[in-house]
């Protein structure tokens, strides 16, 4: 595995800064959350997707609980304890029982609904005045990111379908901004030298990537940049994988001439990161991915897992944007924020 070229200090980089080895209260919080996730999210999806026998499901459940009970009782046996470790343990025990992608059906259904809405969203953006278009693009990132099956606060939102995207976007004005550097970022596009290659780490399937991320990627291509949509290599929750995103982008291109031209010319492409978790360790990326993105001069980290739970204090040699809707109370509290606060952080690159 390789480190992202744009990391300013890879030797001192730590993807997760919340040390759950020493924070027993924080560790207990995440232990309870992952116990909840098993019965309220994972088990129903596994039953629907794989149809396991009662015995198979009981064996899996016992193994899952044993893994996290061991972590809670003996954290000293692990080299590091953070949210990244929790997600890795969940992935590992699920894979051991053959449940590699229990969210597959949810993602497929969400993508189909979002595809139906995409032409209308793009037409609205194209008809808007520049300032309104910028607001719609940022609001779309936040609205789409609401639909997340890794969060207790939003786990049921997927049942509303991506059709709720417009309603969620309309409520964006009611949400509080914990940090809003979007105006400064838009000024950078207008006043600074043009960005040449944007590396855009995307998050969830459905409205998040189709109605939130893709319209912004389309705008950045129109502004003269190449855009790489970076997605997980392996499944994690309802995060979209590169193998799912590549054909999805082609289908989106079939609905919009500009997207079609951008995909055809290579100005918009999809790349697998090598990651298999909903959080992102920028020192554990595939060598091919790092090689083909080493010239990126703008990094966008989208979603709470990639932009806040991990990489919130990462420093980059190039400009970087972190965008997230805070969907966990404990994560929000650590930032002195509240549930459903919005974060749009823009940091110019450091030497």
Protein Blocks (a to p, Z undefined) as FASTA:
>chain_A
ZZdfklmblmlgcfblcdfklmmmlmmmmmmmmmmmmmmmmmmmmmmmnopafklmmmmm
mmmmmmmmmmmmmmmlpfbdcfklmmmmmmmmmmmnopablmlmmmmmmmmmmmmmmmmm
mmmmmmpcfklmmmmmmmmmmmmmmpcckbfklmmmmmnojmlmmmmmmmmmmpccfbdc
klmmmmmmmmmccdfbdcdddfbehjllmmmmmmmmmmmmmnopacdddddfbdchjbdc
fklmmmmmmmmmmmomklmmmmmnopaccddehiabfbdcfklccfklmmmmmmpcbdcd
edjklmmmgoklgccfbdcddddddfbfklmmmnopaehiacdddddddZZ
